Amino acid sequence: MTAKPQNRVFGKQQRHHTIILASGDTVRHMTVRPWMAAGAVCLAGIFSISYLLATSYLVLRDDLISATMARQARMQYDYEDRIAALRAQVDRVTSRQLLDQQVVEEKVDKLIEQQQQLSSRNGKLGTLLDRAESSGLTGQHPDANAASGNEHAQLTTPKAIEKLLLGGKPADATPDNSTLAYVPAPETVADRADRVFSKVTLSLKHIEQDQLTRIHNLTADASGTANEIQTIMHNVGIRVPNEVAAAKGEDADGVGGPYVPPENVDRFEQSMADLDTALTHLEIVRGAAESLPFRNPAAGKLVTSPFGNRKDPFFGTLALHTGTDFHFSPGEKIKATAPGKVIAAGWTGGYGNMVEIDHGDGISTRYGHMEQILVKVGDKVGTGAVVGLAGSTGRSTGTHLHYEVRENGHPVDPMYFINAGTKLASYISGLGAI
């Protein structure tokens, strides 16, 4: 409630206006003095004048507004230019990544093709290596190849290549930078792949070289072994089947066909052909040696009478002993020294009970003075087959084995063959004593 005071003049004194505010039991009052009203009016006037002056200044100075707008436009253009540059950089990076991806895929395909080629070669080599292993050939030096083999094997599979490619920081990774600025491009996939592919390619070349080296060593070993076996056989007058055919005027290696210009010669294929030829030659020579009586029919037993001229035990005159006598106990088993076909089995004059086996190529063996014969004519026997039991039949002074080796019907010293067999045993497993 506001009460309007009455102005009374008493000795010319004026009362001030009072504002009373009542809220419930609380009563507040404020006396309004003249200077307060004057101050409020002055502040309102100053504010109004300032606003009018500022508005007038801005209206009159429109160049300030234009400068502000131009500055904002320049800032907008700058940001738009930077955004366009960044977009162009992103496009270049994307294009580079696509190109790098194509290059990487081409190189991966090439590496996988090389690996498949090596795997295919290993498959082709399998049969030849089995043949070489069965001949006792290795063609490699374990100390030299073991370390390199493990290293190369780790780099010859697609998974290994992929692992190498994925290792390291991705190509499109950029540093964490909050400002819009150009940053140097990191190492790309192609750059890292070039180093990886160089390493893998070098590894594959090493593997290929190792294969060629092993093939070359196997070929040399096979040729050397065949030549050694052939030389030993020559010393006893035995020729391999090819030589026999050539001696008879036959062409054992007949070849022919129209002339066709040669194709590009692949070193690996040529090496495999050479190895196949060497192994075939070795197998022929080995087979010839294994089919002939180079084994000792009485290993460790006493020789009671060698081959050659001697004093005949019955007449006391000089006579040719056509075989070698070995001491045997009565009833002891007598075994064939090589595979062949029985061409005689029975009583044969001074031989008593005798078995003769034809081994081919004009070579045969005879086993005489046996107590009992255990084979018959026409039987095919293998190496070590029991042909009879030792005895003392025919022109014999005691139990023993009369062993003969004949070439084209003529007796030769069996010890030539037995000694040659001892030398051949180092080249042919299983050619020792029966």
C-alpha positions in Angstrom: 0.0 0.0 0.0 1.3 3.4 -0.9 0.3 6.5 1.0 0.5 9.8 -0.6 1.7 12.3 2.0 0.2 15.6 2.3 2.4 18.6 1.8 2.2 20.8 4.8 4.1 24.0 5.1 5.3 24.7 8.6 8.2 27.0 8.8 8.6 26.2 4.9 9.7 22.5 5.4 8.8 20.0 2.6 8.2 16.2 3.3 9.8 13.5 1.0 7.9 10.9 -0.8 8.0 7.4 0.9 7.3 4.1 -0.7 6.0 1.5 1.7 5.9 -2.2 0.8 3.9 -4.6 2.9 3.9 -8.4 2.7 2.0 -10.1 5.4 3.4 -8.9 8.7 6.5 -7.5 7.1 6.5 -3.9 6.1 9.3 -2.2 4.2 9.5 1.4 3.2 11.9 3.4 1.1 12.2 7.1 0.9 12.6 8.5 -2.6 14.9 11.5 -2.6 15.2 14.0 -5.4 18.8 13.2 -6.3 17.9 9.5 -6.8 15.3 10.4 -9.3 17.7 12.8 -11.0 20.4 10.1 -11.2 18.1 7.5 -12.8 17.0 10.1 -15.4 20.6 10.9 -16.2 21.6 7.2 -16.6 18.7 6.6 -19.0 19.6 9.6 -20.9 23.3 8.6 -21.2 22.4 5.1 -22.4 19.9 6.4 -25.0 22.5 8.9 -26.3 25.2 6.2 -26.5 23.0 3.8 -28.3 22.0 6.5 -30.8 25.6 7.5 -31.3 26.8 3.9 -31.9 24.0 3.2 -34.3 24.7 6.3 -36.2 28.4 5.5 -36.4 27.8 2.0 -37.7 25.3 3.3 -40.2 27.6 6.0 -41.4 30.7 3.7 -41.5 29.3 0.8 -43.7 33.0 0.0 -44.8 33.5 -1.7 -41.4 30.7 -4.1 -42.1 32.0 -4.8 -45.6 35.5 -5.5 -44.2 34.1 -7.9 -41.7 32.1 -9.7 -44.3 35.1 -9.8 -46.7 37.2 -11.3 -43.9 34.7 -14.0 -43.2 34.5 -14.7 -47.0 38.3 -15.1 -47.2 38.3 -17.5 -44.2 35.6 -19.5 -45.9 37.5 -19.7 -49.1 40.7 -20.7 -47.3 38.9 -23.6 -45.6 37.2 -24.6 -48.8 40.7 -24.6 -50.6 42.2 -26.8 -47.8 39.2 -29.2 -47.9 39.6 -29.5 -51.7 43.3 -30.1 -51.4 42.7 -32.8 -48.8 40.1 -34.4 -51.0 42.6 -34.5 -53.9 45.2 -36.0 -51.6 42.7 -38.7 -50.5 41.9 -39.4 -54.1 45.6 -39.7 -54.9 46.2 -42.0 -51.9 43.2 -44.1 -52.9 44.4 -44.4 -56.5 47.9 -45.3 -55.3 46.5 -47.9 -53.0 44.5 -49.5 -55.9 47.6 -49.4 -58.1 49.7 -50.9 -55.3 47.1 -53.6 -54.7 47.2 -54.6 -58.4 51.0 -54.7 -58.4 51.0 -56.7 -55.1 48.4 -59.2 -56.5 50.4 -59.7 -59.7 53.6 -60.3 -57.7 51.8 -62.7 -55.3 50.3 -64.6 -58.3 53.8 -64.8 -59.8 55.3 -66.1 -56.5 52.5 -68.6 -56.1 53.1 -69.7 -59.7 56.8 -70.2 -59.0 56.0 -72.1 -55.8 53.5 -74.4 -57.6 56.2 -75.0 -60.3 58.7 -76.0 -57.6 56.0 -78.2 -56.0 55.3 -79.8 -59.4 59.0 -80.3 -59.8 59.2 -82.0 -56.4 56.4 -84.3 -57.5 58.3 -85.2 -60.7 61.4 -85.7 -58.7 59.7 -88.1 -56.3 60.0 -91.1 -58.5 63.6 -90.4 -59.4 64.5 -89.8 -55.8 62.9 -93.0 -54.7 64.8 -94.8 -57.4 68.0 -93.1 -56.3 67.3 -93.9 -52.6 66.8 -97.5 -53.4 70.2 -97.5 -55.1 71.8 -96.0 -52.0 72.3 -92.6 -53.5 71.6 -89.3 -51.6 73.1 -86.6 -53.9 73.3 -84.0 -51.1 75.4 -82.9 -48.3 73.3 -82.7 -45.1 75.5 -80.1 -43.4 75.2 -77.7 -46.3 71.6 -78.1 -47.1 69.9 -78.6 -43.7 70.2 -75.0 -42.5 69.2 -73.5 -45.8 66.3 -75.9 -46.3 64.5 -74.8 -43.2 64.9 -71.1 -44.0 63.7 -71.5 -47.6 60.7 -73.6 -46.5 59.5 -70.8 -44.3 59.1 -68.5 -47.3 57.5 -70.7 -49.9 53.9 -70.9 -48.8 51.1 -68.4 -49.5 50.5 -68.0 -45.8 54.1 -67.1 -45.2 54.0 -64.6 -48.0 50.7 -63.1 -46.6 52.3 -62.9 -43.1 55.2 -61.0 -44.5 52.9 -58.6 -46.4 50.7 -57.9 -43.4 53.5 -57.3 -41.0 54.1 -53.7 -40.0 52.0 -50.5 -40.1 49.2 -50.3 -42.7 49.9 -48.1 -45.7 47.0 -45.7 -45.2 47.7 -45.0 -41.6 48.4 -41.3 -40.8 49.6 -39.5 -37.7 47.0 -38.2 -35.3 46.9 -34.5 -36.2 44.0 -32.1 -35.4 45.1 -29.5 -37.9 44.3 -29.4 -41.6 47.7 -29.7 -43.0 49.7 -31.9 -45.4 51.6 -34.8 -43.8 54.3 -36.9 -45.4 53.0 -40.2 -46.8 54.0 -43.3 -44.9 55.6 -46.4 -46.4 53.2 -48.0 -48.9 52.3 -51.6 -49.3 54.1 -51.8 -52.6 57.3 -50.4 -51.0 57.2 -53.0 -48.2 56.1 -55.7 -50.7 59.1 -55.0 -53.0 61.5 -55.9 -50.2 59.4 -59.0 -49.2 59.1 -60.2 -52.7 62.8 -59.7 -53.3 63.5 -61.9 -50.3 61.0 -64.6 -51.2 62.1 -64.6 -54.9 65.7 -65.0 -53.8 64.6 -67.8 -51.5 62.7 -69.6 -54.3 65.8 -69.2 -56.5 67.9 -70.8 -53.8 65.4 -73.7 -53.6 65.5 -74.1 -57.4 69.3 -74.1 -57.3 69.3 -76.6 -54.5 67.1 -78.9 -56.5 69.4 -78.6 -59.6 72.4 -79.2 -57.4 70.9 -82.3 -55.9 69.9 -83.6 -59.3 73.4 -83.0 -60.6 75.0 -84.7 -57.6 72.6 -87.7 -57.9 73.4 -87.9 -61.6 77.1 -87.8 -60.9 76.8 -90.4 -58.1 74.7 -92.7 -60.3 77.1 -92.5 -63.2 80.1 -93.0 -61.0 78.6 -96.0 -59.2 77.5 -97.6 -62.5 81.0 -97.0 -64.0 82.6 -98.6 -60.9 80.3 -101.6 -61.0 80.9 -101.9 -64.7 84.7 -101.8 -64.3 84.6 -104.5 -61.7 82.5 -106.7 -63.9 84.8 -106.0 -66.8 87.7 -107.4 -64.8 86.0 -110.8 -64.7 85.0 -110.6 -68.4 81.3 -109.7 -67.7 79.6 -107.2 -69.9 76.3 -105.5 -69.2 73.3 -106.2 -71.5 73.8 -103.1 -73.7 77.4 -104.1 -74.3 76.4 -107.7 -75.1 73.9 -106.5 -77.6 76.5 -104.2 -79.2 79.0 -107.1 -79.4 76.4 -109.1 -81.2 75.9 -106.3 -83.7 72.5 -105.4 -82.3 71.4 -101.8 -81.6 70.3 -101.9 -78.0 69.4 -98.2 -78.0 67.6 -97.9 -81.3 66.3 -94.4 -81.8 64.8 -92.4 -84.7 62.1 -90.1 -85.9 61.7 -87.0 -88.1 63.8 -84.0 -87.5 62.0 -81.2 -85.6 63.8 -78.0 -84.5 64.5 -78.0 -80.8 62.3 -76.2 -78.3 63.6 -74.0 -75.5 65.6 -76.3 -73.3 64.6 -76.1 -69.6 67.6 -76.7 -67.3 65.4 -78.6 -64.8 63.8 -80.9 -67.4 67.2 -81.6 -69.0 68.7 -82.3 -65.6 65.9 -84.7 -64.8 66.4 -86.5 -68.2 70.1 -86.8 -67.5 69.3 -88.2 -64.0 66.8 -90.7 -65.4 69.4 -91.9 -68.0 72.0 -92.3 -65.3 69.7 -94.2 -63.0 68.5 -96.4 -65.8 72.1 -97.2 -66.6 72.8 -97.9 -62.9 69.8 -100.1 -62.6 70.8 -102.1 -65.7 74.4 -102.6 -64.4 73.1 -103.3 -60.9 70.6 -105.8 -62.2 73.2 -107.6 -64.2 75.5 -107.8 -61.2 72.7 -109.1 -58.9 71.8 -111.7 -61.4 75.3 -113.2 -61.6 77.1 -115.4 -59.1 79.3 -112.8 -57.3 78.3 -114.1 -53.9 80.4 -116.5 -51.8 78.7 -119.9 -51.5 80.6 -120.8 -48.3 81.4 -117.6 -46.5 83.9 -118.1 -43.7 84.6 -121.7 -44.6 88.0 -123.3 -45.4 89.0 -123.6 -49.0 90.3 -127.2 -49.3 91.4 -127.0 -52.9 91.6 -124.0 -55.2 90.9 -123.7 -58.9 93.7 -124.7 -61.3 96.2 -127.4 -61.9 96.8 -129.8 -59.0 97.8 -133.3 -58.1 94.9 -135.5 -58.7 93.8 -137.1 -55.3 93.1 -140.5 -57.0 95.8 -140.9 -59.8 98.5 -138.7 -58.2 99.2 -137.0 -61.6 98.8 -133.4 -62.5 95.2 -132.5 -63.5 93.0 -129.4 -63.9 90.7 -128.7 -61.0 87.8 -126.9 -62.7 86.3 -125.4 -59.5 87.0 -124.5 -55.9 86.4 -127.0 -53.0 85.0 -125.7 -49.7 84.8 -127.7 -46.4 81.2 -128.5 -45.4 79.8 -130.7 -42.8 77.6 -133.7 -43.8 74.0 -132.6 -44.5 74.8 -128.9 -44.4 72.6 -126.8 -46.7 74.1 -125.6 -50.0 72.6 -122.4 -51.4 72.5 -120.8 -54.9 74.8 -117.8 -55.3 72.5 -116.1 -57.9 69.0 -116.4 -59.3 68.5 -118.6 -62.3 67.0 -121.8 -63.8 68.1 -125.3 -63.0 69.4 -127.0 -66.1 70.8 -130.1 -64.5 70.0 -132.0 -61.3 71.2 -135.5 -60.7 74.1 -137.9 -60.9 76.8 -136.5 -63.2 79.9 -138.7 -63.4 82.7 -137.5 -61.1 80.5 -134.7 -59.7 78.3 -137.3 -58.1 75.0 -135.6 -57.2 75.3 -132.3 -59.0 73.1 -129.3 -59.7 73.8 -126.8 -62.5 72.0 -123.4 -62.6 71.9 -121.1 -65.7 72.2 -117.4 -64.7 71.9 -116.0 -68.2 74.5 -114.2 -70.4 76.4 -117.6 -70.7 77.1 -117.8 -67.0 76.3 -120.9 -65.0 77.3 -122.5 -61.7 77.7 -126.1 -60.6 77.4 -127.6 -57.1 78.9 -131.1 -56.9 79.3 -134.1 -54.5 76.0 -133.4 -52.7 74.4 -136.0 -50.5 70.9 -135.0 -51.6 69.5 -132.8 -54.3 66.5 -130.7 -53.4 65.6 -129.2 -56.8 64.7 -130.5 -60.2 65.4 -129.5 -63.8 63.3 -126.5 -64.9 63.0 -125.0 -61.4 63.6 -121.3 -61.0 65.6 -120.5 -57.9 66.4 -117.3 -56.2 69.6 -116.1 -54.6 70.2 -118.1 -51.4 67.7 -120.9 -52.4 68.7 -124.3 -50.9 69.6 -126.6 -53.8 70.8 -129.6 -51.8 72.7 -131.0 -48.8 76.5 -131.4 -48.6 78.0 -134.8 -49.0 80.8 -136.9 -50.5 79.4 -138.5 -53.7 81.3 -139.1 -57.0 85.1 -138.6 -57.1 85.4 -137.3 -53.5 87.7 -138.0 -50.6 85.4 -136.4 -48.0 82.4 -134.2 -47.4 82.8 -130.9 -49.2 81.3 -128.6 -51.9 82.8 -128.5 -55.3 81.7 -125.1 -56.7 82.2 -124.1 -60.3 81.6 -121.0 -62.4 81.4 -121.4 -66.1 81.3 -118.8 -68.9 79.9 -120.1 -72.2 80.7 -123.7 -71.0 84.3 -123.0 -70.0 85.3 -123.2 -66.3 86.7 -120.0 -64.8 88.2 -119.4 -61.3 85.2 -118.9 -59.0 87.4 -116.7 -56.8 87.4 -114.1 -59.5 83.7 -113.7 -59.1 83.8 -114.0 -55.3 86.5 -111.3 -55.0 84.6 -109.1 -57.5 81.5 -109.6 -55.4 83.3 -108.4 -52.3 84.2 -105.2 -54.1 80.6 -104.8 -55.5 79.1 -105.2 -52.1 80.2 -101.7 -51.3 78.1 -100.4 -54.2 75.2 -103.0 -54.1 73.5 -103.7 -50.8 72.7 -107.4 -50.3 75.5 -108.6 -52.5 77.5 -110.0 -49.6 77.5 -113.6 -48.4 74.3 -115.6 -48.8 
